[in-house]
Amino acid sequence: MNLDFIYKRRSVRKFKPEPVSDALLDEIMKAAMAAPSGRNHQPWEFIIVRDEKARHGIAKNHANAQMAKESPVVIAVLGKKDEKWHVHDCAAATENILLAAANLGLGAVWCGMDEERQRPIKELRDVPDGYWIFSLIPLGFAAETPPPRTNYKPEKVHWERF
Ligand SMILES: Cc1cc2nc3c(=O)[nH]c(=O)nc-3n(C[C@H](O)[C@H](O)[C@H](O)COP(=O)(O)O)c2cc1C
């Protein structure tokens, strides 16, 4: 069984300046919305940010997302806060985006969002009340290629009982 499509997804933090086409981003959005979803409510929204000033604004407000200045695109994954499973659903959609990007020849990295980073970045991108920015994903053609791998550790796997 060939699962290389999973192992080749690595965090990419260095990007070429080449733009990413709408067609590729559409494919990535289709993959995002193929994710499983609690009760199938799909409480997600996505903002595709190309604007350079906005990307710099994101980086200014997220110390661990400095690559947003260089990546030609940042995808923000938003969850509807009053939906029970929005965090889980957004995590599944985020992983699908990363897998799709890796398999379309792009690089990307999942940047987590916490409470204190919400307000300035929400204001920057007109995110309405009731939504939470779950993740930010700087994305583009990779200027580094971390090797495929798994972090498999057999001792993490408990058969039948812990
Ligand atoms: C919830 C979460 C938050 C993360 N936040 C950041 C981040 O803010 N900045 C960053 O550079 N990487 C971030 N990462 C990427 C991890 O550092 C990375 O997945 C981990 O080191 C394993 O490397 P790999 O993705 O290449 O397998 C995050 C990953 C997850 C799942």
The ligand as an SDF file (V2000), in Angstrom:
LIG
                    3D

 31 33  0  0  0  0  0  0  0  0999 V2000
   -1.7040   22.9080   16.0950 C   0  0  0  0  0  0  0  0  0  0  0  0
   -0.4220   23.2090   15.3680 C   0  0  0  0  0  0  0  0  0  0  0  0
    0.1330   24.4840   15.4620 C   0  0  0  0  0  0  0  0  0  0  0  0
    1.3020   24.7900   14.7730 C   0  0  0  0  0  0  0  0  0  0  0  0
    1.7580   26.0800   14.7980 N   0  0  0  0  0  0  0  0  0  0  0  0
    2.8690   26.3970   14.1040 C   0  0  0  0  0  0  0  0  0  0  0  0
    3.2820   27.7560   14.0380 C   0  0  0  0  0  0  0  0  0  0  0  0
    2.6590   28.6600   14.5880 O   0  0  0  0  0  0  0  0  0  0  0  0
    4.3980   28.0400   13.3070 N   0  0  0  0  0  0  0  0  0  0  0  0
    5.1080   27.0560   12.6660 C   0  0  0  0  0  0  0  0  0  0  0  0
    6.1170   27.3870   12.0300 O   0  0  0  0  0  0  0  0  0  0  0  0
    4.7210   25.7580   12.6870 N   0  0  0  0  0  0  0  0  0  0  0  0
    3.6180   25.4100   13.3840 C   0  0  0  0  0  0  0  0  0  0  0  0
    3.1600   24.1090   13.3750 N   0  0  0  0  0  0  0  0  0  0  0  0
    3.9020   23.0850   12.6160 C   0  0  0  0  0  0  0  0  0  0  0  0
    4.6600   22.1130   13.5360 C   0  0  0  0  0  0  0  0  0  0  0  0
    5.7830   22.7920   14.0840 O   0  0  0  0  0  0  0  0  0  0  0  0
    5.0740   20.8830   12.7250 C   0  0  0  0  0  0  0  0  0  0  0  0
    3.9340   20.2390   12.2300 O   0  0  0  0  0  0  0  0  0  0  0  0
    5.9140   19.8880   13.5400 C   0  0  0  0  0  0  0  0  0  0  0  0
    7.1520   20.4480   13.8980 O   0  0  0  0  0  0  0  0  0  0  0  0
    6.1750   18.5810   12.7740 C   0  0  0  0  0  0  0  0  0  0  0  0
    6.8550   18.8270   11.5560 O   0  0  0  0  0  0  0  0  0  0  0  0
    6.2000   18.4110   10.1490 P   0  0  0  0  0  0  0  0  0  0  0  0
    4.9280   19.2060    9.9870 O   0  0  0  0  0  0  0  0  0  0  0  0
    7.2280   18.7640    9.1060 O   0  0  0  0  0  0  0  0  0  0  0  0
    5.9080   16.9400   10.1840 O   0  0  0  0  0  0  0  0  0  0  0  0
    1.9780   23.7830   14.0230 C   0  0  0  0  0  0  0  0  0  0  0  0
    1.4040   22.5160   13.9210 C   0  0  0  0  0  0  0  0  0  0  0  0
    0.2160   22.2370   14.5540 C   0  0  0  0  0  0  0  0  0  0  0  0
   -0.4230   20.8710   14.3670 C   0  0  0  0  0  0  0  0  0  0  0  0
  1  2  1  0
  2  3  1  0
  2 30  2  0
  3  4  2  0
  4  5  1  0
  4 28  1  0
  5  6  2  0
  6  7  1  0
  6 13  1  0
  7  8  2  0
  7  9  1  0
  9 10  1  0
 10 11  2  0
 10 12  1  0
 12 13  2  0
 13 14  1  0
 14 15  1  0
 14 28  1  0
 15 16  1  0
 16 17  1  0
 16 18  1  0
 18 19  1  0
 18 20  1  0
 20 21  1  0
 20 22  1  0
 22 23  1  0
 23 24  1  0
 24 25  2  0
 24 26  1  0
 24 27  1  0
 28 29  2  0
 29 30  1  0
 30 31  1  0
M  END
$$$$
